Amino acid sequence: MNTGIFSIKANDFGPLNHLDIDIKPLTIFIGPNNSGKSYTAMLIYSILKANQNFLGYIVSPFYRSYRVPTRAMLHYNRFIQMRLQEGTEDFYKVETGKLENKIISEWMDTVSKEIEDKKKDIIEFSAFPNDLKKLFYEILIGDFKDRFEKIISTTFASTLKELERFGSKKAINFYFKSKMLSYSFRLYKGELFLESFFCDDIEKLIFVIERGEKNNISTKKNKIFICVKDGKIDKKNLLNNILGILFEKWGKAMNNFLEATDINYLPAARSGLLQGHKVLAASFVEMASMAGIKPMNIPALSGVVSDFIVKLFQYEMRRRQGDFDDIATFIEKEMINGSIRVDYDKHSYPEISYVVSNSRIPLHKTSSMVSEIAPFVLYLRHIIQKNSFLIIEEPEAHLHPDIQRIFARVIARLVRKGVKVIITTHSDILLQQLNNQIFMSNLNENDLIESGYSREDCLVSSEVGAYLFRYSDKIDGAVSEKIEIDENGISDEEFAIIIDKLYNQTANLRQKIK
C-alpha cells in the first residue's frame, strides 16, 4: 500500500549533493551531524509553507464567476513585459494599448474560427500546443515561484546564492511531486527558474462547445461547457475563462495535496528560545524604541526560529484550544509529572510556568527536560491542528532514555490522529521504540492491553519512511539513502556500527589494562 504523501528531490543544496525522499505519515531522518538532515527538514518546511500560503487566494470566490485573480493577471502582464525586456519583441504584439502574448492571440484566433465555423466541438487541454501549455503553466505558477523564493530565503535566513553547495558550479534543482501535481525549479547564481509543471486535473480538462441563446460557461467534473451565441466568441472573455478554470483546477489540486491546515516546526534550540523569550522580546522592544535615533544591527533569525517564537506568543494562542489536549495531558502525566501553564496579563508578556504539587515554578528554573517538553505541550494544546504537518528536530534532546520511549508513543498517537510527523534524530532508543510500535500492529487487542499499550500506540510499516544521511568522500557531499522498513521495523545498522565500535574499543582498553 502506497501511503506516500509527496516526494522531494534536490541536488547541490547546502551540504547535500543528492536528496531523494518520499514523505509518509511518519518520516525519520537519521545520520551524523552536518549531513543535511536539518537542511532537508527546512526545505520541506519552505515548500509546504509556500503551498499553504498560496491557497489563501488560489481557492477563492473569484472562481465562482471564473474571473482570473488580479494578482495572477498582474503576473501575466509582468511575465510578458519581462520577455519584452529580454529582447523577444517578435514574440509579442501590442493591441489596443494592452500587451498580449502572440502565442495566445494566434491560438485564440484559430480556436475561435474553428468554433464559429463549427469545425470543432471539443478541445482537449492535452492537445494544446506545448509552448502554449508551458506559457499557461508559467502564468499559473509565477506568483507561487515568487512566494517560494521569498519563503526559502527567510526560512534559512540566507540569500538564494548562499544556499548553493560550496564549491559546486552546478545549478540547484528542486523537484516536487504529489499524486495530482508536480513542479521543478532550478536555482542558478541566485536566481530561481521554473523548469517544469504538471497538474493532472488540468491535463484531463475537456472544453465542450455548445450553441445556445447566450454566451456562458459552466463546469462538470473535468468538462468545461462553453455556450456560444450566434456562432460568435468573445475571445477576451474566453481567455479569461480558460485562465480562471486553470487556476481553479490547480488550486483544488493543491488543496487536495495539502489537506493539512498548518505546518509547524520545532527547532533544535526550542528549550533555550523558550527560556530566553522574555530577553528576546525586551531586546527587540528596546531596539524598536531607538529606531531612527541610532543604527540598529538586528541579528538574523532563521524563519523556523522566528515562526516558532511568534506562534507561541501570538495573541490567538490565548483563546484557541488545540485538537490534541488529550495528548498534551498524557505527556504531562507520563513524562513530566506536572503541568505547563501560561499566564497572560493585559500589560505584560506571557509567563510560562511548570506546575507541580500546587506550586508554580518559572520555566527558567525548571530542569532541562521540562523546558524541552514545555513548548511541545503548548503547541499540542493551542497550535497544532488536525491533518497538519509537524517537524521536530531531535525530539530526544535532554530526555532520559525511558522518557524517550514514552515520547515515541506520543509520536505514534499523533500519526494515528492524522498529523504528518517528520523527525530528525540521533537516538537509537527512540528508533528501537518506534520499531516496537511497528511490531505491536501485529498484536491482537488482548495482547496489546497486556503489554500496557493500545491501538493508538501502534504504527504500520507502510506509513513509516526512514532515511540515512551520510557524507560521501567520492562525491564530496552528503546524500540521502532510503532505509528499508518491513514488519520487523527500521534497520538500526547505522547505530549498530557505532555501538560495535564502542564495544570493540572497550574490549581493547580492558585487554590493555590486564
CORBEL-V414719 format. One record per pair of residues at least 24 apart in sequence whose C-alpha atoms are under 10 Angstrom apart, sorted by the first residue. I is the first residue (numbers start at 1). J is the second residue. If there is no record, write none. Layout:
# CORBEL-V414719
[[I/J] [I/J]]
This chain:
# CORBEL-V414719
[[1/462] [1/463] [2/462] [2/463] [3/462] [3/463] [3/464] [3/465] [4/178] [4/179] [4/462] [4/463] [4/464] [4/465] [5/177] [5/178] [5/179] [5/257] [5/258] [5/420] [5/463] [6/176] [6/177] [6/178] [6/179] [6/180] [6/181] [6/182] [6/257] [6/258] [7/44] [7/175] [7/176] [7/177] [7/178] [7/179] [7/182] [8/40] [8/43] [8/44] [8/47] [8/174] [8/175] [8/176] [8/177] [8/178] [8/182] [8/184] [9/40] [9/173] [9/174] [9/175] [9/176] [9/177] [9/184] [9/480] [10/40] [10/43] [10/172] [10/173] [10/174] [10/175] [10/176] [10/184] [10/185] [10/186] [11/164] [11/165] [11/170] [11/171] [11/172] [11/173] [11/174] [11/175] [11/186] [11/477] [11/478] [11/479] [12/163] [12/164] [12/165] [12/166] [12/167] [12/168] [12/169] [12/170] [12/171] [12/172] [12/173] [12/174] [12/187] [12/477] [12/478] [12/479] [13/39] [13/40] [13/43] [13/162] [13/163] [13/164] [13/165] [13/166] [13/168] [13/171] [13/172] [13/173] [13/174] [13/187] [13/477] [13/478] [14/39] [14/40] [14/162] [14/163] [14/164] [14/165] [14/166] [14/168] [14/172] [14/477] [14/478] [15/39] [15/40] [15/163] [15/164] [15/165] [15/166] [15/471] [15/476] [15/477] [15/478] [15/479] [16/40] [16/164] [16/165] [16/166] [16/469] [16/470] [16/471] [16/472] [16/476] [16/477] [16/478] [16/479] [16/480] [17/165] [17/168] [17/172] [17/471] [17/472] [17/475] [17/476] [17/477] [17/478] [17/479] [17/480] [18/172] [18/173] [18/475] [18/477] [18/478] [18/479] [18/480] [18/481] [19/174] [19/175] [19/469] [19/478] [19/479] [19/480] [19/481] [20/175] [20/467] [20/479] [20/480] [20/481] [20/482] [21/465] [21/466] [21/467] [21/480] [21/481] [21/482] [22/176] [22/177] [22/178] [22/464] [22/465] [22/466] [22/467] [22/482] [23/178] [23/420] [23/421] [23/422] [23/463] [23/464] [23/465] [23/466] [24/415] [24/420] [24/421] [24/422] [24/462] [24/463] [24/464] [24/465] [24/466] [25/387] [25/389] [25/412] [25/414] [25/415] [25/416] [25/418] [25/419] [25/420] [25/421] [25/422] [25/459] [25/460] [25/462] [25/463] [25/464] [25/465] [26/389] [26/390] [26/391] [26/411] [26/412] [26/414] [26/415] [26/419] [26/420] [26/421] [26/422] [26/423] [26/459] [26/460] [26/461] [26/462] [26/463] [26/464] [26/465] [26/466] [27/391] [27/420] [27/421] [27/422] [27/423] [27/424] [27/463] [27/464] [27/465] [27/466] [27/467] [28/391] [28/392] [28/421] [28/422] [28/423] [28/424] [28/425] [28/431] [28/464] [28/465] [28/466] [28/467] [28/468] [28/483] [28/490] [29/393] [29/394] [29/422] [29/423] [29/424] [29/425] [29/426] [29/465] [29/466] [29/467] [29/468] [29/469] [29/480] [29/481] [29/482] [29/483] [30/394] [30/423] [30/424] [30/425] [30/426] [30/427] [30/428] [30/431] [30/466] [30/467] [30/468] [30/469] [30/470] [30/480] [30/481] [30/483] [30/492] [30/494] [30/495] [31/424] [31/425] [31/426] [31/467] [31/468] [31/469] [31/470] [31/471] [31/480] [31/494] [31/495] [32/425] [32/426] [32/468] [32/469] [32/470] [32/471] [32/494] [33/426] [33/469] [33/470] [33/471] [34/469] [34/470] [34/471] [34/478] [35/468] [35/469] [35/470] [35/471] [35/472] [35/477] [35/478] [35/479] [35/480] [36/469] [36/470] [36/471] [36/477] [36/478] [36/479] [36/480] [37/393] [37/423] [37/424] [37/425] [37/467] [37/468] [37/469] [37/470] [37/478] [37/479] [37/480] [38/267] [38/268] [38/391] [38/392] [38/393] [38/394] [38/423] [38/424] [39/156] [39/163] [40/424] [40/469] [40/480] [41/265] [41/267] [41/391] [41/392] [41/393] [41/422] [41/423] [41/424] [42/152] [42/155] [42/156] [42/265] [42/267] [42/302] [42/303] [42/304] [42/391] [43/151] [43/152] [43/155] [43/156] [43/174] [44/152] [44/176] [44/263] [44/391] [44/422] [45/151] [45/152] [45/155] [45/263] [45/264] [45/265] [45/303] [45/304] [45/389] [45/390] [45/391] [46/147] [46/148] [46/149] [46/150] [46/151] [46/152] [46/153] [46/154] [46/155] [46/156] [46/263] [46/303] [46/304] [47/147] [47/148] [47/149] [47/151] [47/152] [47/174] [47/176] [48/148] [48/151] [48/258] [48/260] [48/262] [48/263] [48/264] [48/389] [49/147] [49/148] [49/151] [49/152] [49/155] [49/262] [49/263] [49/264] [50/144] [50/145] [50/146] [50/147] [50/148] [50/149] [50/150] [50/151] [50/152] [51/144] [51/147] [51/148] [51/251] [51/254] [51/255] [51/257] [51/258] [52/254] [52/255] [52/258] [52/259] [52/260] [52/261] [52/262] [52/263] [53/144] [53/147] [53/148] [53/151] [53/262] [54/141] [54/143] [54/144] [54/147] [54/148] [54/251] [54/254] [54/255] [55/144] [55/250] [55/251] [55/252] [55/254] [55/255] [55/258] [56/251] [57/251] [58/140] [58/144] [58/244] [58/247] [58/248] [58/249] [58/250] [58/251] [58/252] [58/254] [58/255] [59/247] [59/248] [59/249] [59/250] [59/251] [59/252] [59/254] [59/255] [60/248] [60/251] [62/244] [62/247] [62/248] [63/241] [63/244] [63/245] [63/246] [63/247] [63/248] [63/249] [64/218] [64/244] [64/245] [64/248] [65/217] [65/218] [65/241] [65/244] [65/245] [66/217] [66/218] [66/237] [66/240] [66/241] [66/242] [66/243] [66/244] [66/245] [66/246] [66/247] [66/248] [67/237] [67/240] [67/241] [67/242] [67/243] [67/244] [67/245] [67/247] [68/239] [68/240] [68/241] [68/242] [68/243] [68/244] [68/245] [68/246] [68/247] [68/248] [69/240] [69/243] [69/244] [69/247] [71/142] [71/143] [72/139] [72/140] [72/141] [72/142] [72/143] [72/144] [72/243] [72/244] [72/247] [73/139] [73/140] [73/240] [73/243] [74/139] [74/143] [75/138] [75/139] [75/140] [75/141] [75/142] [75/143] [75/146] [76/100] [76/101] [76/135] [76/136] [76/138] [76/139] [76/140] [76/142] [76/143] [77/101] [77/139] [78/139] [78/142] [79/135] [79/138] [79/139] [79/142] [80/139] [101/132] [101/135] [103/129] [103/131] [103/132] [103/135] [104/131] [104/132] [104/133] [104/135] [104/136] [104/239] [105/235] [105/236] [105/239] [107/132] [108/233] [108/234] [108/235] [108/236] [108/238] [108/239] [109/233] [109/235] [111/233] [111/235] [112/231] [112/232] [112/233] [112/234] [112/235] [112/238] [113/231] [113/232] [113/233] [115/209] [115/210] [115/211] [115/228] [115/231] [115/232] [115/233] [116/209] [116/211] [116/228] [116/229] [116/230] [116/231] [116/232] [116/233] [117/231] [117/232] [118/209] [118/210] [118/211] [118/231] [120/208] [120/209] [121/207] [121/208] [121/209] [121/210] [121/211] [121/226] [122/206] [122/207] [122/208] [122/209] [122/210] [122/223] [122/224] [122/225] [122/226] [123/205] [123/206] [123/207] [123/208] [123/209] [123/223] [123/224] [124/202] [124/203] [124/204] [124/205] [124/206] [124/207] [124/208] [124/223] [124/224] [125/202] [125/203] [125/204] [125/205] [125/206] [125/207] [125/246] [126/202] [126/203] [126/204] [126/205] [126/206] [127/203] [127/206] [128/203] [133/197] [133/198] [133/203] [134/195] [134/196] [134/197] [134/198] [136/242] [136/243] [136/246] [136/247] [137/183] [137/194] [137/196] [137/197] [137/198] [137/199] [137/202] [137/243] [137/246] [137/247] [137/250] [138/194] [138/195] [138/196] [138/197] [139/243] [139/246] [139/247] [140/197] [140/243] [140/244] [140/246] [140/247] [140/250] [140/251] [141/183] [141/194] [141/197] [141/247] [141/250] [142/193] [142/194] [145/185] [145/192] [145/193] [145/194] [146/192] [146/193] [148/185] [148/192] [149/187] [149/190] [149/191] [149/192] [149/193] [151/303] [152/302] [152/303] [153/302] [153/303] [154/300] [154/301] [154/302] [154/303] [154/304] [154/306] [155/301] [155/302] [155/303] [155/304] [155/305] [155/306] [155/307] [156/300] [156/301] [156/302] [156/303] [156/304] [156/305] [157/300] [157/301] [157/302] [157/303] [157/304] [157/305] [158/300] [158/301] [158/302] [158/303] [159/190] [159/191] [160/187] [160/188] [160/189] [160/190] [160/191] [160/192] [161/187] [161/188] [161/189] [161/190] [161/191] [161/192] [162/189] [162/190] [163/187] [163/190] [164/188] [164/189] [164/190] [165/477] [166/477] [167/476] [168/476] [168/477] [177/257] [178/253] [178/254] [178/256] [178/257] [178/258] [179/253] [179/256] [179/257] [180/250] [180/252] [180/253] [180/254] [180/256] [180/257] [181/250] [181/253] [181/254] [181/256] [181/257] [182/254] [198/250] [199/246] [199/249] [199/250] [199/253] [199/254] [200/249] [200/250] [200/253] [201/246] [201/248] [201/249] [201/250] [201/252] [201/253] [202/245] [202/246] [202/247] [202/248] [202/249] [202/250] [202/253] [203/246] [203/249] [205/245] [205/246] [205/249] [207/242] [216/241] [217/241] [217/242] [218/245] [219/245] [222/249] [258/387] [258/388] [258/389] [259/386] [259/387] [259/388] [259/389] [260/385] [260/386] [260/387] [260/388] [260/389] [260/418] [260/419] [260/420] [261/384] [261/385] [261/386] [261/387] [261/388] [261/389] [262/383] [262/384] [262/385] [262/386] [262/387] [262/388] [262/389] [262/390] [262/419] [263/384] [263/385] [263/387] [263/388] [263/389] [263/390] [263/391] [263/419] [263/420] [264/304] [264/307] [264/308] [264/311] [264/379] [264/383] [264/384] [264/385] [264/388] [264/389] [264/390] [264/391] [264/392] [264/421] [265/303] [265/304] [265/305] [265/307] [265/308] [265/379] [265/389] [265/390] [265/391] [265/392] [265/393] [265/422] [265/423] [266/304] [266/305] [266/307] [266/308] [266/309] [266/375] [266/376] [266/379] [266/390] [266/391] [266/392] [266/393] [266/394] [266/395] [266/423] [267/302] [267/304] [267/305] [267/307] [267/308] [267/391] [267/392] [267/393] [267/394] [267/395] [268/305] [268/372] [268/392] [268/393] [268/394] [268/395] [268/397] [268/424] [269/305] [269/372] [269/393] [269/394] [269/397] [270/305] [270/308] [270/309] [270/371] [270/372] [270/373] [270/374] [270/375] [270/376] [270/392] [270/393] [271/363] [271/364] [271/368] [271/369] [271/370] [271/371] [271/372] [271/373] [271/374] [271/375] [271/376] [271/397] [271/398] [272/364] [272/368] [272/371] [272/372] [273/305] [273/306] [273/308] [273/309] [273/371] [273/375] [274/308] [274/309] [274/312] [274/352] [274/363] [274/364] [274/371] [274/372] [274/374] [274/375] [275/352] [275/362] [275/363] [275/364] [275/365] [275/366] [275/371] [275/372] [275/374] [276/363] [276/364] [277/309] [277/312] [277/313] [277/349] [277/350] [277/351] [278/349] [278/350] [278/351] [280/309] [281/309] [281/349] [282/349] [308/375] [308/379] [309/375] [311/379] [311/382] [311/383] [312/350] [312/375] [312/378] [312/379] [312/382] [312/383] [313/342] [313/344] [313/349] [313/350] [314/350] [315/344] [315/350] [316/382] [316/383] [317/342] [317/378] [317/379] [317/381] [317/382] [317/383] [318/342] [318/343] [318/344] [318/350] [318/382] [319/382] [320/381] [320/382] [320/383] [321/380] [321/381] [321/382] [321/383] [321/384] [321/385] [322/378] [322/379] [322/380] [322/381] [322/382] [322/383] [322/384] [322/385] [322/386] [323/380] [323/381] [323/382] [323/383] [323/384] [323/385] [323/386] [323/417] [324/377] [324/379] [324/380] [324/381] [324/382] [324/383] [324/384] [324/385] [324/386] [324/413] [324/414] [324/417] [325/377] [325/378] [325/379] [325/380] [325/381] [325/382] [325/384] [326/380] [326/381] [327/377] [327/380] [327/381] [327/409] [327/410] [327/411] [327/413] [327/414] [328/373] [328/374] [328/376] [328/377] [328/378] [328/379] [328/380] [328/381] [328/382] [328/410] [329/377] [329/380] [329/381] [330/377] [330/406] [330/410] [331/373] [331/374] [331/376] [331/377] [331/403] [331/406] [331/407] [331/409] [331/410] [332/370] [332/373] [332/374] [332/377] [334/403] [334/406] [334/407] [335/369] [335/370] [335/373] [335/399] [335/400] [335/402] [335/403] [335/404] [335/405] [335/406] [335/407] [336/367] [336/369] [336/370] [336/371] [336/373] [336/374] [336/403] [337/370] [338/370] [339/370] [339/374] [339/377] [340/370] [340/371] [340/373] [340/374] [340/375] [340/377] [340/378] [340/381] [341/374] [341/377] [341/378] [342/378] [352/378] [367/398] [368/397] [368/398] [368/399] [369/396] [369/397] [369/398] [369/399] [369/400] [369/403] [370/398] [370/399] [371/398] [372/396] [372/397] [372/398] [372/399] [373/397] [373/398] [373/399] [373/407] [380/414] [384/419] [385/418] [385/419] [386/414] [386/417] [386/418] [386/419] [386/420] [387/414] [387/415] [387/417] [387/418] [387/419] [387/420] [388/418] [388/419] [388/420] [388/421] [389/418] [389/419] [389/420] [389/421] [389/422] [390/414] [390/419] [390/420] [390/421] [390/422] [390/423] [391/420] [391/421] [391/422] [391/423] [391/424] [392/421] [392/422] [392/423] [392/424] [392/425] [393/422] [393/423] [393/424] [393/425] [393/426] [394/423] [394/424] [394/425] [394/426] [394/427] [395/423] [395/424] [395/425] [395/426] [395/427] [395/430] [396/424] [396/425] [396/426] [396/427] [396/428] [396/429] [396/430] [397/425] [397/426] [397/427] [401/427] [401/428] [401/429] [401/430] [402/429] [402/430] [402/433] [403/430] [404/429] [404/430] [404/431] [404/433] [405/429] [405/430] [405/431] [405/432] [405/433] [405/434] [405/436] [406/430] [406/433] [407/433] [407/434] [408/432] [408/433] [408/434] [408/435] [408/436] [408/437] [408/457] [409/433] [409/434] [409/437] [409/453] [409/454] [409/456] [409/457] [409/458] [409/459] [410/456] [410/457] [411/457] [411/458] [411/459] [412/437] [412/438] [412/455] [412/456] [412/457] [412/458] [412/459] [412/460] [413/454] [413/455] [413/456] [413/457] [413/458] [413/459] [414/456] [414/457] [415/456] [415/457] [415/458] [415/459] [415/463] [415/464] [416/455] [416/456] [416/457] [416/458] [416/459] [416/460] [417/456] [420/463] [421/464] [422/464] [422/465] [422/466] [423/466] [424/466] [424/467] [426/495] [427/495] [428/492] [428/493] [428/494] [428/495] [428/496] [428/499] [429/492] [429/495] [431/489] [431/490] [431/491] [431/492] [431/495] [432/489] [432/490] [432/491] [432/492] [433/489] [434/458] [434/459] [434/464] [434/489] [434/490] [435/459] [435/460] [435/461] [435/485] [435/486] [435/487] [435/488] [435/489] [435/490] [435/491] [435/492] [436/487] [436/488] [436/489] [436/490] [437/461] [437/489] [438/462] [438/463] [438/464] [438/485] [438/486] [438/487] [438/488] [438/489] [438/490] [439/486] [439/487] [439/488] [439/489] [440/487] [441/487] [442/487] [459/487] [459/489] [460/485] [460/486] [460/487] [460/489] [461/485] [461/486] [461/487] [461/488] [461/489] [461/490] [462/486] [462/487] [464/489] [464/490] [465/490] [466/490] [466/491] [468/494]]
